[in-house]
């Protein structure tokens, strides 16, 4: 299967190409079926891959089974026959927990299997675990994603991939099933570095949008109309498109939780300090996000930054 996965990996084919289904289909284990992992696993099923899922809460596994996937009762069971293992868990310690130890991915995946870590973790941890994976005979890629829950559902995620070019090409048929913009950005750890930059940009944009909406509401402007025209100019962004209405309606149901963005901004500020660069806006927004999490709002969508901005202005 590994040879087949490395064949015909272009995401587009000419009309004259007749590629057999078997050549680009893999046995995939997905570890972590949360807000992002479950829809990614479902899209892999829809693309024709054989998908086995593992999650600590069995209800998520049951949902995957209803969509045509299979469930496993342990990580070892999920990965033992997999050509590709995808991990999608919250933080660096969680990734280490699922890949190391006698029940982990490295000890139980077959030699030559691809390991794609779609989690967002520290770049240094990603690089270290990649070395451990290669020692275990596993081919590692750090491939964090951007696009939120809706992007995962629609299979249009942006995926920034670190690892070898050969392994990236081998993984392309699987990545194509869950993402739209898929780019190899460098060696192991590079994907996580680019994801940290992504989270910095997104957080600052959300805060700027929050401030703009508070400002508009203070003047009694038709905010729907305002966001429409702003979205058509230089101020337009995917953040405005996806988060503006959530702020207007005060609907902060999580697509990406503040607690996770808090973790990511911790990665950004720590890595920036190590690199000797300054991120003044990022550091300021990191403190606002941290304040929201500390007061118990970590389960809200990251557009919940609007709540604190509004309150700081004395508004409800």
N, C-alpha and C positions, 0 to 999 in steps of 0.2 A: 504493500500500500504506500510506503514512503516514496518509492520510485514513481508511482502513479501520481501522488500528490505533487511531486515536483515537475510534472509534465503538464503542458498546456495551461500555464498559470496566469496568462493574460486575462484581465477582467473583461475584455471585449474580444469577440471572435468574428471573422468574416462569415458571410452567409454560406460560403462553400465549405466551411469546416463542419465535419460531423464527428463530434467528440462523444465517445461512449459515456454513459452516466457513471459507470464504475470507475473511470479514470480519475474523476475529480470528487468522488465521494469518500468520506472517511468515517471511521468510528471515533466519535468525539465524546469525551467525558467533560462535563461542566460542573465544577465545584463552586457552589455558591449561587443560589437561585433567588436572589433578592430583587430589588427594583430594576436593576440592570441585567442581572444574570439570567433571570427567567425569560424575558422577552428575547434575549440573545439566543438562548437554547431553543426556544420555539422557532425562531427564524432559521436556525440550523436544521431543525426537523423539516421545515417547509422547503428548504433547499435540497432535501434528499439525503442528508447525512444521518447516520445512525447515532442517536444521541442518548447518553446515559447521564442522569443528573444526580448529584448528591447535595443535600442541604441539611443543616441541623434540625430545622423544623420540617416535619414530613408533609405538611399541607402544600408547600411549594413543590415538592417532588410529585405529589398527586396531581397538581395542575399540569406539570410537564407531561405526565403519563396520559392525561386526557387529551393532550395535543399531539400524541403519537410518539412521545419519547419513552424512555425506560427509567426506572428508578433504582438506586443502589442504597444499601443500608450502611455503607462505609466508604471512605475514600479509596481504600485498597480495592474493594470490589468494583468501584466505578472506573478505576483507571487501568485495571489489569490487562484488558484487551484493547485499550484505546490507542489509536494512531496519533491522536491529538488530545491534549489535556488543557482545558481552559480553566483558570482560576479567576474568580471575581468576588473578592472578599474586601472588607472595609479598610484595613490598614496593614502596615509592615509586619507587626507581630502576628496578625491573622494569616498572612501569606506564609510566613515561616512555619506556623503551626500546621498548615495543611500540606506543606511539601516536605518537611523534615520528619525524622522519627520513623520507627518501624511500621507505622500505619500510614505514612505519608506518601505523597506522589513519587518522590525520588526512589523510595525503596520498593515500590510496587508497579510502577509503569514499566512497560517493556523497553528494552534497549532500542534507541533510535527514535523513540516517540518525541513528538514536538510538545513542548510546554509553553503555552501562551498565557502570560499573566496579564489579564486585563484590568487588574486592580490599580489604584493610584497609590504608590508607595514611595519611599525615599529612594532617590537614584543610587545612592551607595549600597543600600540593601539589595536593590535589583541587580547590581553588578556582582555583588558577593554571591547571591543565590544562583546567578547564572553560572559562575565558576563551579559551585557545588553541583549544579545540574549536569554540567559537562563531565565532571568527575564520575557521576552516576550513569553516564551514557545517555543522558537526556539532552535534547536540543532546545535551548531556552530562547524565548523572545519576550521582552517586556513590551506590552502593547496596550497601554492605557487608552481609554476612549473618552470622547467628548460628544455631547449631544443630548444628554439627559435621558429621562425615561422615555419621552416621545421619540427621540432619535433611536433608542434601542428597539422600541415597538415597530417603528417604520423601517428598520434596518438601514439607516442612513448615518450611522455614527462616523465621526472622524476618528481615525485610529493612527496613533503615532508609534512607530515600531522600532525598538532597539534590538540588536542582535546581528548575526551574520546575514549577508545578502542571500546566501544559499538557503538558509532556513526561512528567511522571509518569503522567498519565492515558493518554497515548499508549502508554506502556510497560507498562501494567497487564496486558494479556493475556499478555505474555511473563513478567512477574514472577509472575503467578498460577500458572504452570506449574511453578515451582520453590519457591515459598514459601507459607506459610499466613498469617502476620501481616505485612502489608505496609503500611508507614506512611510518608507524606510528612512529613518532619520539618523542612523549611525549605529555604533556598537552597543553592546549591552549597557543599560542604564540611560541611554539617550532618549528613549521613549518617555521615561519618567521625568527627565529634565524638561522636555518639551511640554509634557502635561502640566508640570508645575508652572511654566510660563503661561499656559492656557488658563489655569485657575487664577493666576494673578490678574490677567486681562479681564476675565469674566467677573471677578469680584469687584474690581474697580468700576466696571461698566454698570453693574447692578446698583452700586452705591450712587453713581452719578445719575442713573435713571430715577432712583428713589428721591434724590434731592430735587430733580427736575419736576417730578410729579407733585411733591409737597409744595414746591414753588408755584406751579400752575394752579393747584387747588386753592392756594391762599388768595389768588386773584380771581377766583370764580370762573376760570376759563373752562370751556367745553373740552374736557380732557381727552375724550375719544377723538374729537376732531384734531386736537393738538398732536396726539401721538401719531395720527395718520399722516399729517404733513411732516412731522419730524422724521418719521420713518422713511419718507421719500427723499430726504436730503442727506447731508454728510453725517448728521446725528443718527441716522438709521443704523440698526444692528440687529443681529439675531436675538440679543438680549432684550432689546426693545420689543421685537416681534413676539417673543415667547414669554416675557415676564411683565410687560406693561399692563396687560389686562388683569393679571393676577394681582397686581398692586391696586389697580382701580377698584376691583371687586373685593379686595381684602381676602382673597382666597389663597392661602399659603399651604395647601395640601402638597406634600413633598413630591417633587420630581427629582430633586437632589437636595438632600437634607443639609441644613446649616452645620450640623455636627461634623459631617464629612468635609464640608468646605473649610471648616475650622481646622481640621486635620491637615488639609492640603495647604492652607496658608501658613501653617506651622512649618511644613516642608519648604515652602518658598522662602520664608524669612530666614530659616536656618541655613539653607543652601546658599542664599545670597550672602549671608555673613561669611560663610566658609570661602566663597569665591571673592570676597572683598568688594562687592558691589552694593549699592544702596537702592532700596525700593521704598521710598518714603510714602507714596500713596498706598502701596500694597501693605506696608506696615500699619498705616492708620486704619485701613479697612479691616485688617486682621484683628485689631483691637476691638472694633465694633462687632465683628462676628463673634469673637470670643466672649464679649459681654452678653450677647444674646444667648449663647450656649450656656453661660454661667447662670443665667437667670431662669433657665428651663425651657428655652425655645429652640433647642437643638434639633427637635423633630420636625420643625417647619421647613418648607422650601427655602432655598437661599434668597429668594425674592423677599423673604421676611425681613431682610435688611431695611425694607421700607418702614416696618413697624417702629423700629428704634429711631430712624430719622424723623418720622412723624412725631413721635413722642418728645424727642429733643426740641422740636419746634412748638411744643405745647398743644399739639393736636391729638385727636382721638384716632 
